[in-house]
Amino acid sequence: MPPNINDDEYVAKLLAQDARKTTKTYDLVGLDAFNPKSPASDSDPLEAIVGPLPPPPEPALRSRGRGALKVNSPGIESRFSSTYDPSIDLKPGSDVEDAWDEALEAMRDRERWKQQGADRLRAAGFKDEQVKKWEKGGDPMEEDVVWTKKGQSREWDRGKVVDDDGDVALEAEWGKLK
């Protein structure tokens, strides 16, 4: 720096020159004017001593959705021993006979349940024709409706009690002895 020039003026001139030069370059090139001129070095300084770096891992294949194949995942195999044999878990014997015996037992149980249900209905006071309809099953028909006689309580009145004041209250019938 020359000794006879004021330091502030000299610095201001240098900054103005640099700004004009950068503005011209920016107008011609764009943002690359502000990037460094030499590219960054990809070389590793230890490569000469240690050797080249291992290759980068392959990018993971991203499958989406239910049941998607996952290439590198061990899956269910990791949860079992390598010496595990699933055929040991099976019972030796005929599965056909077992299935027949189970079906026969289920059919007998169903018949026993129907018979006990019919006996319970008869004991409760149902007529034989009503018990036969229950055994037969099916959807209720119009003739299955039981109409109450005059003076009997209606279904919608069940549990309603009129007290001394004339107010209607609901009371459960199942706790009382008749």
Backbone as numpy.savetxt, mean C-alpha at the origin, in Angstrom:
# Nx Ny Nz CAx CAy CAz Cx Cy Cz
55.43 51.12 -12.06 54.59 52.27 -12.06 55.50 53.52 -12.06
55.19 54.48 -12.95 56.03 55.69 -13.00 55.85 56.53 -11.74
56.93 57.13 -11.24 56.86 57.86 -9.99 56.12 59.19 -10.08
56.00 59.80 -11.26 55.39 61.11 -11.34 53.87 61.08 -11.51
53.25 59.92 -11.66 51.80 59.84 -11.87 51.14 59.49 -10.53
50.03 60.10 -10.30 49.28 59.83 -9.08 48.78 58.39 -9.11
48.93 57.69 -8.01 48.57 56.27 -7.95 47.09 56.03 -8.26
46.21 56.84 -7.77 44.77 56.64 -7.99 44.41 56.81 -9.45
44.99 57.81 -10.09 44.69 58.02 -11.52 45.19 56.83 -12.34
46.37 56.32 -12.00 46.94 55.20 -12.75 46.05 53.96 -12.63
45.59 53.66 -11.43 44.72 52.49 -11.20 43.39 52.66 -11.91
42.84 53.88 -11.90 41.57 54.13 -12.57 41.70 53.93 -14.07
42.85 54.36 -14.66 43.07 54.16 -16.10 43.16 52.68 -16.43
43.88 51.93 -15.60 44.01 50.49 -15.85 42.65 49.78 -15.79
41.84 50.14 -14.81 40.51 49.52 -14.68 39.63 49.89 -15.87
39.70 51.12 -16.34 38.89 51.55 -17.48 39.30 50.81 -18.74
40.63 50.62 -18.94 41.12 49.88 -20.11 40.62 48.44 -20.06
40.73 47.83 -18.92 40.30 46.43 -18.77 38.79 46.30 -18.99
38.02 47.27 -18.52 36.57 47.23 -18.70 36.20 47.37 -20.17
36.89 48.27 -20.90 36.60 48.42 -22.34 36.94 47.14 -23.08
38.08 46.55 -22.75 38.51 45.32 -23.42 37.51 44.17 -23.14
37.08 44.04 -21.89 36.15 42.98 -21.51 34.79 43.20 -22.15
34.34 44.44 -22.25 33.05 44.75 -22.87 33.06 44.38 -24.34
34.16 44.69 -25.05 34.27 44.32 -26.47 34.22 42.80 -26.62
34.97 42.11 -25.78 35.00 40.64 -25.86 33.63 40.05 -25.53
32.94 40.60 -24.53 31.62 40.11 -24.16 30.63 40.33 -25.30
30.73 41.49 -25.99 29.83 41.76 -27.11 30.05 40.75 -28.23
31.29 40.32 -28.44 31.60 39.37 -29.51 31.33 37.91 -29.10
31.73 37.53 -27.90 31.74 36.11 -27.50 30.58 35.75 -26.58
30.18 36.62 -25.72 29.14 36.31 -24.75 29.75 35.99 -23.40
29.11 35.10 -22.66 29.58 34.78 -21.31 30.92 34.08 -21.28
31.32 33.45 -22.39 32.62 32.78 -22.42 33.76 33.76 -22.23
33.51 35.03 -22.39 34.55 36.04 -22.18 35.01 36.03 -20.74
34.16 35.62 -19.81 34.53 35.64 -18.40 35.04 34.28 -17.91
34.96 33.23 -18.74 35.47 31.92 -18.35 36.99 31.90 -18.48
37.65 31.03 -17.72 39.11 30.96 -17.85 39.50 30.45 -19.24
40.65 30.91 -19.73 41.09 30.58 -21.09 41.51 29.12 -21.22
42.20 28.57 -20.23 42.68 27.19 -20.33 41.70 26.26 -19.62
41.38 25.11 -20.22 40.47 24.18 -19.57 41.12 23.55 -18.34
40.29 23.11 -17.41 40.79 22.48 -16.19 41.44 21.16 -16.56
42.47 20.82 -15.87 43.22 19.61 -16.15 42.47 18.41 -15.58
42.31 17.35 -16.41 41.66 16.13 -15.96 42.66 15.14 -15.37
43.92 15.46 -15.42 44.92 14.49 -14.97 45.02 14.51 -13.45
45.32 13.35 -12.92 45.50 13.19 -11.49 46.99 13.23 -11.21
47.46 14.06 -10.26 48.90 14.13 -10.02 49.48 12.82 -9.49
48.65 11.98 -8.86 49.16 10.71 -8.33 49.11 9.58 -9.36
48.61 9.86 -10.55 48.44 8.80 -11.55 49.77 8.17 -11.93
50.83 8.95 -11.97 52.15 8.42 -12.32 52.65 7.46 -11.25
52.28 7.69 -9.99 52.77 6.85 -8.89 51.86 5.65 -8.68
50.53 5.88 -8.59 49.57 4.84 -8.23 49.06 4.09 -9.46
48.92 4.76 -10.56 48.36 4.16 -11.75 47.03 4.82 -12.07
46.39 4.41 -13.16 45.13 5.06 -13.56 44.00 4.71 -12.59
43.02 5.59 -12.53 41.85 5.37 -11.68 41.00 4.23 -12.25
40.27 3.52 -11.38 39.37 2.49 -11.91 38.24 3.14 -12.71
37.65 2.39 -13.63 36.57 2.99 -14.43 35.38 3.33 -13.53
34.63 4.36 -13.88 33.46 4.73 -13.05 32.40 3.63 -13.12
31.62 3.46 -12.04 30.58 2.41 -12.06 29.52 2.73 -13.11
28.92 1.65 -13.63 27.87 1.84 -14.63 26.67 2.50 -13.97
26.02 3.39 -14.68 24.83 4.02 -14.08 23.75 2.97 -13.85
23.06 3.11 -12.72 22.02 2.13 -12.36 20.84 2.24 -13.31
20.35 1.10 -13.75 19.16 1.06 -14.59 17.96 1.25 -13.70
17.20 2.29 -13.92 16.08 2.63 -13.05 14.80 2.14 -13.70
14.34 0.98 -13.26 13.05 0.47 -13.72 11.99 0.97 -12.77
10.87 1.32 -13.31 9.78 1.80 -12.46 8.62 0.84 -12.53
7.81 0.88 -11.48 6.59 0.10 -11.50 6.70 -1.14 -10.64
5.57 -1.76 -10.47 5.47 -2.92 -9.62 6.08 -4.12 -10.33
6.89 -4.87 -9.62 7.50 -6.06 -10.18 8.63 -5.76 -11.13
9.18 -4.54 -11.09 10.25 -4.17 -12.00 11.51 -4.96 -11.65
12.25 -5.33 -12.66 13.47 -6.10 -12.48 14.55 -5.20 -11.92
15.16 -5.63 -10.85 16.27 -4.89 -10.26 17.51 -5.77 -10.46
18.43 -5.29 -11.27 19.55 -6.10 -11.72 20.48 -6.47 -10.58
20.91 -5.52 -9.79 21.94 -5.78 -8.79 21.39 -6.10 -7.41
20.09 -6.17 -7.23 19.55 -6.45 -5.90 19.45 -7.95 -5.69
19.83 -8.43 -4.50 19.81 -9.87 -4.26 18.40 -10.44 -4.13
17.42 -9.61 -3.82 16.04 -10.08 -3.75 15.82 -11.04 -2.60
14.93 -11.99 -2.82 14.56 -12.92 -1.76 15.65 -13.96 -1.51
16.53 -14.16 -2.47 17.58 -15.18 -2.32 18.49 -14.86 -1.13
18.65 -13.59 -0.81 19.55 -13.22 0.29 18.96 -13.60 1.64
17.69 -13.90 1.71 17.05 -14.21 2.98 17.10 -15.71 3.32
17.60 -16.52 2.42 17.67 -17.96 2.64 19.12 -18.42 2.63
19.36 -19.47 3.33 20.68 -20.07 3.33 20.94 -20.70 1.97
22.21 -20.76 1.59 22.54 -21.37 0.29 22.30 -22.88 0.33
22.25 -23.47 1.52 22.03 -24.91 1.63 20.56 -25.27 1.84
19.68 -24.27 1.82 18.25 -24.51 2.05 17.62 -25.25 0.87
16.85 -26.31 1.16 16.16 -27.07 0.13 14.66 -27.03 0.43
13.87 -26.31 -0.38 12.44 -26.20 -0.08 11.67 -27.50 -0.21
12.20 -28.48 -0.92 11.48 -29.75 -1.07 11.41 -30.50 0.25
12.26 -30.18 1.20 12.23 -30.84 2.51 11.00 -30.40 3.29
10.51 -29.19 3.03 9.37 -28.66 3.76 8.06 -29.37 3.43
7.97 -30.05 2.30 6.74 -30.72 1.89 6.55 -32.02 2.66
5.29 -32.31 3.01 4.96 -33.57 3.68 4.88 -34.67 2.63
5.55 -35.77 2.87 5.38 -36.87 1.92 3.99 -37.47 2.06
3.41 -37.87 0.97 2.07 -38.46 1.02 1.23 -37.92 -0.11
0.04 -38.46 -0.23 -0.84 -38.09 -1.33 -1.69 -36.89 -0.93
-1.55 -35.81 -1.67 -2.37 -34.63 -1.43 -3.80 -34.83 -1.92
-3.99 -35.72 -2.89 -5.32 -35.95 -3.44 -6.23 -36.54 -2.38
-5.73 -37.53 -1.63 -6.54 -38.15 -0.59 -6.86 -37.14 0.52
-5.88 -36.31 0.87 -6.11 -35.31 1.92 -7.20 -34.34 1.50
-7.17 -33.90 0.26 -8.17 -32.95 -0.23 -9.55 -33.59 -0.21
-9.63 -34.87 -0.60 -10.92 -35.56 -0.60 -11.46 -35.68 0.82
-10.59 -36.06 1.75 -11.01 -36.21 3.15 -11.48 -34.88 3.72
-10.77 -33.80 3.41 -11.16 -32.48 3.91 -12.50 -32.04 3.33
-12.72 -32.29 2.04 -13.98 -31.91 1.42 -15.14 -32.71 2.01
-14.91 -34.00 2.25 -15.95 -34.85 2.84 -16.28 -34.39 4.26
-15.26 -34.04 5.03 -15.49 -33.56 6.39 -16.25 -32.23 6.38
-15.92 -31.34 5.45 -16.62 -30.05 5.36 -18.09 -30.26 5.00
-18.37 -31.22 4.09 -19.75 -31.49 3.70 -20.54 -32.05 4.90
-19.92 -32.94 5.66 -20.60 -33.50 6.83 -20.86 -32.42 7.88
-19.89 -31.52 8.06 -20.08 -30.42 9.01 -21.25 -29.53 8.60
-21.35 -29.25 7.29 -22.45 -28.42 6.80 -23.80 -29.09 7.05
-23.90 -30.39 6.81 -25.15 -31.12 7.04 -25.50 -31.11 8.53
-24.49 -31.31 9.38 -24.72 -31.30 10.82 -25.21 -29.92 11.27
-24.62 -28.85 10.71 -25.03 -27.49 11.06 -26.47 -27.23 10.63
-26.83 -27.71 9.43 -28.22 -27.53 8.96 -29.20 -28.25 9.88
-28.84 -29.47 10.28 -29.74 -30.26 11.13 -29.90 -29.59 12.50
-28.80 -29.14 13.07 -28.88 -28.47 14.37 -29.66 -27.17 14.26
-29.48 -26.45 13.17 -30.22 -25.20 12.97 -31.71 -25.46 12.88
-32.09 -26.52 12.16 -33.51 -26.86 12.04 -34.07 -27.25 13.41
-33.31 -28.02 14.19 -33.78 -28.41 15.52 -33.95 -27.19 16.42
-33.03 -26.25 16.33 -33.13 -25.04 17.15 -34.35 -24.21 16.75
-34.64 -24.13 15.46 -35.82 -23.38 15.01 -37.10 -24.03 15.52
-37.15 -25.36 15.45 -38.34 -26.06 15.94 -38.51 -25.82 17.45
-37.40 -25.87 18.19 -37.46 -25.65 19.64 -37.89 -24.23 19.96
-37.60 -23.28 19.07 -37.98 -21.88 19.30 -39.43 -21.63 18.96
-40.12 -22.62 18.37 -41.54 -22.46 18.11 -41.90 -22.17 16.66
-40.95 -22.31 15.74 -41.27 -22.09 14.33 -42.03 -23.29 13.79
-42.88 -23.06 12.82 -43.65 -24.14 12.21 -42.76 -24.93 11.26
-43.19 -26.17 10.95 -42.39 -27.03 10.08 -42.21 -26.43 8.69
-43.23 -25.75 8.19 -43.09 -25.15 6.85 -42.05 -24.03 6.85
-41.95 -23.28 7.96 -40.93 -22.24 8.05 -39.53 -22.86 8.16
-39.42 -23.97 8.88 -38.13 -24.65 9.00 -37.70 -25.19 7.64
-38.64 -25.75 6.88 -38.32 -26.27 5.55 -37.86 -25.15 4.61
-38.50 -23.99 4.71 -38.07 -22.84 3.90 -36.65 -22.43 4.27
-36.35 -22.49 5.57 -35.00 -22.11 6.00 -33.98 -23.12 5.47
-34.33 -24.41 5.53 -33.42 -25.43 5.03 -33.19 -25.29 3.54
-34.25 -24.95 2.82 -34.16 -24.81 1.36 -33.34 -23.58 0.99
-33.42 -22.53 1.79 -32.69 -21.29 1.52 -33.40 -20.47 0.46
-32.69 -19.51 -0.12 -33.28 -18.66 -1.15 -33.72 -17.32 -0.60
-34.22 -16.49 -1.51 -34.67 -15.14 -1.13 -36.08 -15.19 -0.56
-36.37 -14.33 0.41 -37.74 -14.29 0.94 -38.71 -13.76 -0.11
-39.89 -14.32 -0.10 -40.92 -13.93 -1.07 -42.00 -13.13 -0.33
-42.99 -12.68 -1.09 -44.07 -11.88 -0.53 -44.90 -12.69 0.47
-45.07 -13.98 0.19 -45.89 -14.79 1.09 -45.15 -15.14 2.39
-43.85 -14.84 2.47 -43.09 -15.11 3.69 -43.32 -14.04 4.76
-43.93 -12.94 4.42 -44.17 -11.86 5.38 -45.24 -12.31 6.37
-44.95 -12.16 7.67 -45.91 -12.53 8.71 -46.59 -11.26 9.18
-47.93 -11.20 8.99 -48.69 -10.02 9.37 -49.18 -10.17 10.80
-49.13 -9.08 11.55 -49.62 -9.13 12.94 -51.13 -8.92 12.94
-51.73 -9.48 13.95 -53.19 -9.37 14.09 -53.53 -8.07 14.81
-54.80 -7.75 14.80 -55.27 -6.55 15.46 -55.04 -6.69 16.97
-54.47 -5.65 17.57 -54.20 -5.66 19.00 -52.78 -6.11 19.34
-52.08 -6.77 18.42 -50.70 -7.16 18.68 -49.78 -5.96 18.46
-48.63 -6.02 19.10 -47.70 -4.89 18.92 -47.00 -5.01 17.56
-46.79 -3.88 16.94 -46.15 -3.84 15.63 -44.62 -3.83 15.80
-43.92 -4.15 14.75 -42.46 -4.21 14.80 -41.86 -2.86 15.17
-42.41 -1.78 14.63 -41.83 -0.46 14.91 -42.17 0.05 16.31
-43.08 -0.65 17.00 -43.41 -0.27 18.37 -42.62 -1.09 19.40
-41.82 -2.04 18.95 -41.09 -2.91 19.86 -40.10 -2.08 20.68
-40.13 -2.23 21.99 -39.23 -1.51 22.89 -39.76 -0.17 23.35
-40.87 0.31 22.78 -41.43 1.60 23.20 -42.35 1.38 24.40
-42.22 2.24 25.38 -43.03 2.13 26.60 -43.63 3.50 26.88
-44.95 3.51 27.18 -45.61 4.76 27.55 -45.66 4.81 29.08
-45.05 5.85 29.66 -45.04 5.95 31.12 -46.32 6.63 31.63
-46.39 6.86 32.94 -47.60 7.42 33.58 -47.95 8.81 33.07
-46.95 9.59 32.68 -47.19 10.94 32.19 -47.61 10.96 30.72
-47.56 9.83 30.05 -47.92 9.77 28.64 -46.73 9.97 27.70
-45.52 10.03 28.27 -44.32 10.17 27.45 -43.89 8.80 26.95
-43.38 8.76 25.72 -42.92 7.50 25.13 -41.42 7.40 25.33
-40.98 6.27 25.86 -39.55 6.03 26.09 -39.18 4.69 25.48
-37.91 4.51 25.21 -37.42 3.24 24.68 -36.76 2.45 25.80
-37.12 1.18 25.91 -36.50 0.29 26.89 -36.21 -1.02 26.20
-35.08 -1.61 26.55 -34.71 -2.89 25.97 -35.55 -3.99 26.58
-35.96 -4.94 25.73 -36.81 -6.03 26.22 -36.01 -7.24 26.68
-34.77 -7.32 26.34 -34.04 -8.55 26.59 -33.59 -8.70 28.04
-33.69 -7.71 28.87 -33.27 -7.82 30.25 -34.40 -8.16 31.20
-35.62 -8.28 30.71 -36.78 -8.47 31.59 -37.27 -9.91 31.52
-37.76 -10.39 32.64 -38.40 -11.71 32.65 -39.87 -11.51 32.31
-40.39 -12.36 31.48 -41.80 -12.22 31.07 -42.67 -13.19 31.81
